[in-house]
Amino acid sequence: MSYEVTLTPEAKRDLREIYRYIAVDLQSVQNANNQLGRLERHILNLNQMPERFRLYDREPWRNRNLRVMPVDHYLVFYIPDHQEKRVTVLRVMYGGRDVDALLQEM
């Protein structure tokens, strides 16, 4: 069973910011390309068995079926919708950030 994978505007912005940080601030365009490629591949692979990653343990996100997929040092937050056969990626964040505070902004 295949799911459609969509990204929120925040998730798209997160990916652009990750790329910009690595390419510009760290001055490593090749690493930025590689990291973005890995993130995109893992995100697109959520079209199969999206519940294979753990639930986010805090409320209200746990009741909303928010899932967390680790990719290198980043975390991809998404919600699978079985009725619509869709996975919505909400955010992509560096794992060392204050995840709870960033999710509260949504």
N, C-alpha and C positions, 0 to 999 in steps of 0.2 A: 504494500500500500504506500503510495507516494504522496507526499505533502508538498504544497507550494510554500516556498520560503520567501518571506518579505521582511524588509528592514524599515524601522521607523526612521523619521528624519534625524532623531537623536543618534541612532545607531550609525547611520551614514556619516553624520558629523564626527562621531567617535572615530570611525575608520580613517577619515580624512586627517583628523588631528594626530592619530597615531603615526600615520605616514609622514605628516609634516614634521613632527617631533624628531623622528629617526632621521629623515632625509636632511632637514635643515638644521635643527639644533645639534644633533649628533654628527651631522655632515657625513652620513652614510647612506647614499641613495640605493646602493645594492642591497644593504640590509633592510632598508625600508620596503623595497620591492619584494624581497623574500618573505618578510613578516606579513605584509599585506596579503600576499599569495597564500600563505598558510592559513591565515584567518579566514579568507574568502572560501578556501577549499573546505575547511571544517564547517563553516556556516552553511554552505550549499549541501553538505552531507547530512544536515539535519532533515532533509527530505525523506530519509528512511529512519524509522525507529527513533523519533525525537525524544521519547521518554527514557532513553538509556542513560541520561545524565541526571544527577541528583536534584531534588527539590531544594529551593532556597529556604532555609529554616525559619526565617522571620516572617511575622505577619505584618501587613495583610497579604504579603506576596505568596506565602505558602498556600493559602486558600485559593489563590488565583492560578495555581499550578506553575509558578515561575520556576524555571529550570536554570542551572548553571553549567556551562560547558567550559572547562579549562583548555586554553590553547597557549602553549608556552607560558609566558608570565601574564597572560591576559585572561579575562573572564568574559564569556559571552552569555548574556541574560536573555532568555526567550520564553515564550509561552506557546505550547502546542494547543491547537484547537481541533479536536477530533471530528466534530460535526462538519466544520468547514474544510477539513483536510489542509490546514494552514499552520505554519509555524511563523510567529512574529518575533523577530529579534528586536528587543527593546533597547539594549545598551551593550557596548563593548568597552571594557575598562581594564586598565592596568591593575593587577591583583593586589598591589600594595596601597591602593587608594582607599579612602573611607567609603566603602561600597554602600553601607547603610545610608549615609548622608546623601550620596548621589542618587540613590533610588528614591529617597524621600522627595527629591526635587521634581519627580515625575508626577 
